[in-house]
Amino acid sequence: MKAHGGRRSQAERDAMTVEIMYALCSAAFAAVVVCGAEAGPVLLFDLPRVVSTVLLWAGLVLAPVVFTVRVVGVLVRFRQASQPSHPGRTRPDS
């Protein structure tokens, strides 16, 4: 992305849109997997009430945390990858 605050090109805007959608979809998938891993045993087995409650709450608490961490991680990594490591240098071997 342009570091000097100028307008972004269509390709840059498209890349950002794709990256945002990837972040949201992969985060939703990760959250569902975590919630299913935590709450799944409650549905499959006859567990004591306390254990069932703890597992359900753990799934409900961990899912949004995983979602948020995944979205932020993907978008931060995208932001860092778009910035050159050596500003001003244009050749990859410099």
VMD Tcl script that draws the C-alpha trace (Angstrom):
set ca {
  {0.00 0.00 0.00}
  {1.16 3.53 -0.55}
  {3.04 4.75 2.49}
  {2.76 8.41 1.53}
  {-1.02 8.53 1.84}
  {-1.89 8.64 -1.86}
  {-4.83 6.89 -3.47}
  {-4.60 3.16 -3.87}
  {-4.78 1.53 -7.27}
  {-7.61 -0.81 -8.19}
  {-5.26 -3.79 -7.88}
  {-4.29 -2.76 -4.35}
  {-7.92 -2.32 -3.34}
  {-8.78 -5.71 -4.84}
  {-5.89 -7.35 -3.00}
  {-7.04 -5.80 0.26}
  {-10.62 -6.99 -0.32}
  {-9.45 -10.53 -1.03}
  {-7.26 -10.51 2.06}
  {-10.09 -9.26 4.27}
  {-12.44 -11.95 2.95}
  {-9.75 -14.59 3.48}
  {-9.21 -13.36 7.05}
  {-12.93 -13.46 7.83}
  {-13.56 -16.88 6.25}
  {-10.52 -18.56 7.76}
  {-11.30 -17.02 11.16}
  {-14.90 -18.23 11.01}
  {-13.72 -21.73 10.13}
  {-11.16 -21.73 12.97}
  {-13.79 -20.48 15.44}
  {-16.25 -23.20 14.41}
  {-13.56 -25.87 14.78}
  {-12.59 -24.64 18.25}
  {-16.20 -24.36 19.37}
  {-16.94 -27.82 18.00}
  {-13.90 -29.29 19.72}
  {-14.97 -27.81 23.02}
  {-18.73 -28.41 22.78}
  {-18.62 -31.62 20.75}
  {-18.03 -33.98 23.66}
  {-21.11 -32.55 25.38}
  {-23.26 -33.61 22.44}
  {-21.59 -37.00 21.98}
  {-21.22 -38.24 25.54}
  {-23.33 -38.27 28.67}
  {-21.15 -36.03 30.84}
  {-21.85 -34.67 34.32}
  {-23.72 -31.37 34.35}
  {-20.75 -29.35 35.64}
  {-18.41 -30.70 32.96}
  {-21.00 -30.05 30.25}
  {-21.48 -26.48 31.42}
  {-17.75 -25.81 31.58}
  {-17.14 -27.22 28.11}
  {-20.00 -25.27 26.57}
  {-18.86 -22.01 28.16}
  {-15.25 -22.68 27.16}
  {-16.35 -23.14 23.55}
  {-18.46 -20.00 23.64}
  {-15.61 -17.96 25.11}
  {-12.78 -19.37 22.99}
  {-14.54 -19.13 19.62}
  {-14.68 -15.29 19.48}
  {-11.14 -15.07 20.85}
  {-9.84 -17.38 18.11}
  {-11.85 -15.46 15.51}
  {-10.40 -12.12 16.58}
  {-6.83 -13.37 16.86}
  {-7.03 -14.97 13.41}
  {-8.46 -11.87 11.70}
  {-5.94 -9.55 13.31}
  {-3.05 -11.92 12.59}
  {-3.90 -12.28 8.90}
  {-4.46 -8.57 8.36}
  {-1.29 -7.54 10.21}
  {0.75 -10.05 8.22}
  {-0.79 -8.70 4.99}
  {0.04 -5.14 6.00}
  {3.66 -6.04 6.80}
  {4.09 -8.04 3.59}
  {2.96 -5.11 1.46}
  {5.67 -2.81 2.82}
  {9.13 -3.15 1.29}
  {11.94 -4.16 3.61}
  {14.24 -1.55 2.07}
  {12.28 1.60 1.23}
  {13.55 3.32 -1.88}
  {15.17 0.23 -3.37}
  {13.37 -1.19 -6.36}
  {15.47 -4.18 -7.38}
  {14.85 -7.45 -5.49}
  {18.60 -8.19 -5.25}
  {19.56 -4.86 -3.70}
}
mol new
graphics top color blue
foreach p $ca { graphics top sphere $p radius 0.5 }
foreach p [lrange $ca 0 end-1] q [lrange $ca 1 end] { graphics top cylinder $p $q radius 0.2 }
display resetview
